[in-house]
Amino acid sequence: MATLRVGIREFREKLAAYLLESQAPVAITRHGDTVGYYIPARRKRSVAERAAFKDAVDRLQETLKSEGLSEDEIVKDFKAWRSGRRK
C-alpha cells in the first residue's frame, strides 16, 4: 500500500478525515522533509465481514440457547478458567 504524503498544515486541517477515513499510511511533511507518520490502526469493515460477524453471533446465540446456557454463565466460566491459568 502506497504512503500518502501531506504537509503538516493539510494534515492538521483535515485531521478528522485522516484519522477516520484513511486506510493507507500518511507521511507528514514540513518544507518537504518527513517529520512523522500516521499509521491507521482501524480499517472499515466490508459488508461481507459485517455479515460474517452477524452470522457468527446468530450461531453463538443458537448454540447457547440449545445448550441452555446464558452469557453470564459463559463469562463466569471464562473468568474461572483464566484465574486458574495465573497460578
Secondary structure as the mmCIF struct_conf table of DSSP 4:
data_model
#
loop_
_struct_conf.conf_type_id
_struct_conf.id
_struct_conf.beg_label_comp_id
_struct_conf.beg_label_asym_id
_struct_conf.beg_label_seq_id
_struct_conf.end_label_comp_id
_struct_conf.end_label_asym_id
_struct_conf.end_label_seq_id
HELX_LH_PP_P HELX_LH_PP_P1 ALA A 2 THR A 3
STRN STRN1 LEU A 4 GLY A 7
HELX_RH_AL_P HELX_RH_AL_P1 ILE A 8 GLU A 13
TURN_TY1_P TURN_TY1_P1 LYS A 14 LYS A 14
HELX_RH_AL_P HELX_RH_AL_P2 LEU A 15 GLU A 21
BEND BEND1 ALA A 24 ALA A 24
STRN STRN2 VAL A 26 ARG A 30
TURN_TY1_P TURN_TY1_P2 HIS A 31 GLY A 32
STRN STRN3 ASP A 33 TYR A 38
HELX_LH_PP_P HELX_LH_PP_P2 LYS A 44 SER A 46
HELX_RH_AL_P HELX_RH_AL_P3 VAL A 47 GLU A 67
TURN_TY1_P TURN_TY1_P3 GLY A 68 GLY A 68
HELX_RH_AL_P HELX_RH_AL_P4 GLU A 71 ARG A 86
#
